[in-house]
Amino acid sequence: MKQNKNFSWVFGIGLLLIFGLIAAFVSMDKVQWFDMPIIHWVQFFESPTVTTFMEFFTFVGSGKIVILIIILISIFFYTFLKHRTELVFFILVMLGSHLINKGLKLLFHRQRPSFHQIVEEIGYSFPSGHSMAAFTLYATISFLLWKHIQSRTGRVLMIFFAVVMILAIGISRIYLGVHYPSDVLGGYFASGAWFVFCVTIYQWYLERKLKR
């Protein structure tokens, strides 16, 4: 068990270091070689149908829908599963992710792409708030529901759904021209590090609680 916790800390620190590396390149404006080819490739597939799909995923990843999902999941944990500790953990992880994103945006002040914007968006660009919220939301839901889903097929489907939603929401932000790929990638690594640290502390808390 101790080895697992040590691995979790090392893994979380690794994710944080990768985010730091991305952030450093963004701060030095040295990511054009990475961002532009991906933007051109993603937007190459532009069509009315694809745009509709991308707008849908961006809408699903928007603040109002994320808050709605948080409320529904919270009701589910509190009313049906009677797991109040999981409810508190879920809310704290989501709130922390939101605050971290706001703080990082204010720290880096990166402007959004100014070319080929299919939709309009305000605020700073790095890291992507949609990407951070999506990763934290679906990773946390999967983590908390894992032990409640007994079948292997159910678990695989849950993880598959989470991965699809995380990637689709991130890609939609690039396609719609409101984020650079490095914004999305930075959001994934920032929220990934936060998620790993939160899970590690949560597991430690549960172990201590069992020993009392």
N, C-alpha and C positions, 0 to 999 in steps of 0.2 A: 504493500500500500504506500509506503514511504517513497519507493522508487517511482510509483505512478505520479505522486505529488511533485517530486523533483523534476520528472519529465514534463509535467504540465507547466511548471514555472519556466523551465528552459524553453519550451515550445512557445509560450507566451512572450518571453523576452525576445526570441527569434523573430516572431511576427512584428513586435514593436521596433526592432532594429531595421527590418525591411521597410516598415513604414517611414522610419527616420531617414533611410537612404532615399526613398522616393521623395520625401519632403525636401531633402537637401537639394536634389536635382531640380525640383519645382522652384525652390527659392532662387536658385542660380539661373533659372530659365534655360535649363539644359535638357529638356524633355521633348523638344520638337521632333527629334529623330524617332521617338517612340510614339508620340501622339498622332502626328499627321498621317502616317501610312495606315494606321488603324481607323482613323476617322474617315479617310477616303474609301477604305475597303467597306466599312459598315454602311456608309451613305451611298455606296455604289448600288445597293439593293433597294434604293428608294422607289416606292410606288404607292399609290393610294391605299392599297390593301395592307402593305407592310406598315405604312404610317398609322393606320387605324389600330393595328396590333400594338405598335410601340406606344401610342398614346394611351391605350388601355393599360399597359403595364406601368407606365409612368403614373397614371391615375391611381392604380392599385398601391403604388409605392408612395403616394402623396401623404402629407401629414394627417389630413382628415380621415383617410381610410386606415392608416396605421393606428391612429387613436381609436377608431371604431373597433378594429381587430383586437387591440389591447383590452378594451372594455369587455368585449365578448369572451375572450380567453380568460380574463379575470373572473367574470361571472361563472364560467365553466369550472375553474379551479375552486372557487369559493363554494358554489352551490352543489355541484355534482361530485367532485372529488374530495371536498372537505380538506383540501391541502392549503392551509393558510400560509405556511412557510414558503411553499412554492409560489404562491401569489405574491408575497412580499419580494421574493427573489426576482420574479418576472418583472415587476414594476420597477424595482431598483436598477436592474440591468438596462431596461429600455430608457429610463430617465437619464441614467448615466451616459448612455450612448448619445442621446440627444444633446446633453450639455457639453460633452466632449467635442461633438461636431461643431456646435456653435462657437466654442472656444478656439478650435483649430481654424475655423474660417476667419475669425477676427485676427488670429495670429498671422496667417499667411496672406490675407488680402488678395488672393488671386482672382483676377477678372475672368468672367466667363468667355467662351469663344465668341468672337464677333463676326463670324462668317457662317452663312448657311444655317441660320436658326429656323427650324420649322415651327417651334413654339417659343414664346417669350418667357423669360425667367429672370427674377431679380435676385440680388444677393451675391455673395462671393462663391467661388467655384470649388476650392480645394479644402477638405475632401468632400466628395459627393454625399449630401445628406440622405438622398434616396438610397444610395448604395449601403451606407452605414446602417440606416434604419432597417433595410431589407435583410441584411446579413444578421444583425442582432435579433430581429424579430423571429425569423424562420429558424435560425440556429437554436435560439432559446426555446421556442415551442417544441422543436424536435427533441432537444435534450430532456425537457420536462415530460414529454409524452412517451419517451422511449420505453420506460419501465411499465407503462400502462398498455402498451401494445405487445401482445405476447407472440404473435406470429411473425416469422421471419419475412414473409411477403409483405405484411403490413408495415414493418419497419423499413424495408427497402423502398416501398412506395412513398412513405413519408419523407425519407431522405431525398429521393428523386424529386418529389414535389418541391421541397425546400431549395434544392440546388437550382432547379429550373426557375423558380421565382426570383432567387437572388441574382442569377445571371441575366435573366430577361429584363429585370428592372434596371440593372446596371447598363446593359447594352442599349436599352431604350433611351437613356440619358445621352449617350454618345450619338445615337442615330438622330435624335431630335435637335442636336446641335447646342445643347445647354451645358455639356460637360466634356472635358478632355478625358481620354482613357486613363491618364494618370490620376485624375480626380476619382474615378471609379475604383481603380486599383488601390489607391491610397485609402479610400473609404473601407474597402474590404479588409485590408491589413490592420487598420486602426480599430475597426469594430471586432475583428478576429482576436486581436490582442486583448481588448477589453473583455470579450466574452470568455476567453480562456482563463484570465485572471479571476473573473467573477465565479466561474464554475469551480475553480480550484479552491477559492475561499469558501464557497458554499458547501463543497464536499467536506472540507475541514470542519466547518461548523456542525454539519450533520454527524460526523464522527465523534466530535466532542459531546454532542447532545446524547448520543447513544451510550457513552461511557459514564454519564452521570447517574 
